[in-house]
Amino acid sequence: MEASYIRSFLQTAGVARRIVPFQKDEVIFAQGDPAKSVMYLEKGAVKLSVVSPGGKKAIVTILGPGDFFGLWCLSGFSLRMATATAIVPSDVLVIDKRKMLRLLHTKHALSDRFISFLLTLNIRIERDLLDLHFNSAEKRLARKLLMLARYGIQHRQDTLLPEISQDMLAKMVGTTRARVNQFMNKFRRLGLIDYDGRLKVHRSLLSFVLHE
C-alpha cells in the first residue's frame, strides 16, 4: 500500500494527529487486550507475536512503514489476537475502530487501497504456508529477508533492515538459531547480504531464491 497516499488521506480525514511514539521493545498492545482500534505504522518496525494456550511462542511477522495492523477488530473480534511490539523506535497512528469503519464505508478511494492491502497480506500468508511445506529452511530464510527488506514495495537496490536478532529470524523461519547463523554466513560469503551489526539485504538475494 502506498504509504504517502494513506498518510495524506488520513491527514485530510482528521485522524493523523493521533500519532503515538513507542520506544524499542515497548509493547503497543498485548494478546488478549480489548481490541478497539486499528493501527497504522508511520515509522519504524513492529513485531507481531502470539502465545498458544500451551505457552508456545511464535513470531507471526515483522511490519514496516505503511502497514496496518490490529485489523481483527474490524471483523468483530473484541480481543487482540497477537502482541505487537516495537523493535525499533516507532510512530504509530491509532485509529478508532468506528472511525475506520466509517472511513471505509464513505471514502471509496481509501476502501479500494485497503482492500488491495488485505489481498496482498493474504497472498503473503499463503506464500508463507507454501514456503513452510515445500522449501528448505535456507530458502525460507532468504525469502523472509527479502520480505523484511520490502523488496517489490520499496524501489531500492539494497535495504538496511531494522535490528533483528538471529533468534527472531529462527522463530519466523521455523528452524534453529545455529542454522540461521550458518545460512547468514553463507549469504554474506556470496555477497548477498552485509551483516555486521546491522543487516543490509542486496537485490542479488532474489536471484538466489529464484535459481537455487
Secondary structure, 3 states (H helix, E strand, C coil): CCHHHHHHHHHHCCCCCCEEEECCCCEEECCCCECCEEEEEEECCEEEEEECCCCCEEEEEEECCCCEECHHHHHCCCECCCEEEECCCEEEEEEEHHHHHHHHHHCHHHHHHHHHHHHHHHHHHHHHHHHHHHCCHHHHHHHHHHHHCCECCECCCEEECCCCCHHHHHHHHCCCHHHHHHHHHHHHHCCCEEECCCEEEECHHHHHHHHC
